[in-house]
Amino acid sequence: MTLFNQINSLLFGIFLLVMSSLVYFQFTQTKAFMDTQIESDLNNTSQALTLMLKPHLETGDIAAAETVINVIFEGGFYKKVSLTWLADQHTQSWENPIQVRGVPQWFLDLDLFKKQSTESTITNGWMQLATLTIEANPAIGYSQLWRVMNDTLMILAALFILSLIILRVRLNKILTPLHRVATQAKLIAKREFQPDLALPETTELKEVVLAMNMMSDQLQNVFSQLDKEVIALRNEKLTDNVSQLPNRLFLNAQLESWISDPGYGGLLIARLDLLDTIYEQDGYQVRDNTIKILAKEMQKELPSIAPCVIARISKKEFAFLVTKATPEQMKKYLKSTVDLINQAVQNTNSHSEQPFTIGAALRVTDITGSQLLADADNALQFALKEQIVSHFYENDEQHDSELLKWETHLQEAITKQQFLLQWHPAISFENNQAVHHEIYSRLNIDEQIIRAAQFMPIVERLELGSQFDKSLLDTIANHPILLNSNQSIAINITLDSVMDDTFQIWLGEFMRRQNNASLFYFELRESTILTAPTQSQHFAHMVKQNGGKIGVDNCGREMGSLAYLQSIKPDYVKLDQSLSCNTSSKIETGELQERLKITQAVINTARGLGIEVIITAVENDQQLAMIRTLKATGYQGFITSPSDLD
């Protein structure tokens, strides 16, 4: 029972007790008063009638005596009057039935008034003439008692209703701070932090609100401190001190993670020999200031051309990992980088024969991170040898004709739902059971099995993400194995779908058609959330409204804060592969320990918000034993192979 109802019930009980007492005392006092009145009236009437009858009885005028009694009796105050002449024992009686207007019969049947009568003897000197008996009529008592009690109950009922209204209004006002506290507590449980509540006037409630505000502030500070810890660790371990750009350690992790997922783009390596010249001529302070200015200009101008990670990987080398760009966009990015560095060169007073050189390479199918680095470095070495500003490494680029063929094949595959599905479990550390199964898709094109790593970059380039996701979801919803398994399934959603309002409307209708929408988990990439925060929030809210769950993939890949977790409120996050501490990726022991510290900080931040954490890219038992100590919820990787659904 709510506090409001408890207080209401208590006051209601007290009011009923007081009202019952008042009614009882009013009833007994009125009844006693009416009994006294009837008795007094009966005695007075008996005496008066005796005096009035005496002259007529002395003369033997019976008719006159009856007339006197009739006059008194017709008033209706007496139930029965009897006159007995003692001379001949003749008795004359007058009797009225008990009839009371406006009083219910059940009230009369209570027999509240006992019989009252008086008997007197009319004498003449020593001679007894007659005996007069009068019995009171209780109708007047019932009538008066009913009227008084009826009025009393009506007044008390009116007061009761008025008191309830006043009490309800007052209690609502008094308890409003408690309702706010309850709402605040529910929001905190959902990891939503609101501004401090206003302090109420009531002293006791003021203490409750103060305690809630303090708890909310402390919890919010805990998250802020955890988030600051992640940022501080990244700044300490993954940031170049001079340029404040990511360092080689961060670039290696990003390159490794990016290559492991479907994507398209490339890598540029810029060597700035100009920096050595500035150092020799003007000293390290001027050189460092030049680096800082150049880094700010790079961060300001280049990301608007294509999404990228800009890192300083050595004293005079910068790397540009372009994570989403067509060959044409890569060439535009390269030209903009050349123009930007040229402008920086013109702003210095130093002169060198070849102030900078840039090598670029495109990502192609099945390339590894080390191969892409090697291709970019080969392009750089070629440019240095030929003494040219930049060079693109020649590789198997997809020409426009090939892209058109891909578009035709993809449109057909999406329309005909030519998906070959696999599912891959995320395993709980607690009970070694599947938390959910992530769906992987392949396409059957011209009797060839095409992996997602091959076709998803082209899906993104051709902006077919919404169509692809719709077709895949329809396939999943009608798949017999998935229908009968009753297992939770996770589906990665493309950026195109998140940005597409019509897709979100379609997805809402799709989920409402499902028998158990709670089995559908939708994963958004961290880059998608940072690129489209408003649309991502709307998407997450819509999914949760329809019973689904939200996950964040590649969590921790970006250098920035994890504050977006508070707005998205995901049910779980999957750490980026750069945080997986994979011992098979040939990283040094010191670098592994640094990654472990950052991974632990990211896990603490997410768990501090009540979000489950799944570590990805777990490949072997040695790695599993190492990450088990990090207190994550579960893990996923090719330590457990995906299974075919066809």
Secondary structure, 3 states (H helix, E strand, C coil): CCHHHHHHHHHHHHHHHHHHHHHHHHHHHHHHHHHHHHHHHHHHHHHHHHHHHHHHHHHCCHHHHHHHHHHHHCCCCEEEEEEEECCCCEEEEEECCCCCCCCCHHHHCCCCCCCCEEEEEEEECCEEEEEEEEEECCHHHHHHHHHHHHHHHHHHHHHHHHHHHHHHHHHHHHHHHHHHHHHHHHHHHCCCCCCCCCCCCCHHHHHHHHHHHHHHHHHHHHHHHHHHHHHHHHHHHHECCCCCCECHHHHHHHHHHHHHCCCECEEEEEECCHHHHHHHHHCHHHHHHHHHHHHHHHHHHHHHCCCEEEEECCCCEEEEEECECCHHHHHHHHHHHHHHHHHHHHCCCCCCCCCCEEEEEECCCCCCHHHHHHHHHHHHHHHHHHCCCEEECCCCCCCHHHHHHHHHHHHHHHHHCCEEEEEEEEEECCCCCEEEEEEEEEEEECCEEECHHHHHHHHHHCCCHHHHHHHHHHHHHCCHHHHHHCCCEEEECCHHHHHCHHHHHHHHHHHHHCCCHHHEEEEEEHHHHHHCHHHHHHHHHHHHHCCCEEEEEEECCCCCCCCHHHHHCCCEEEECHHHCCCHHHCCCHHHHHHHHHHHHHHHHHHHHCCCEEEECCCCCHHHHHHHHHHCCCEECCCCCCCEECC
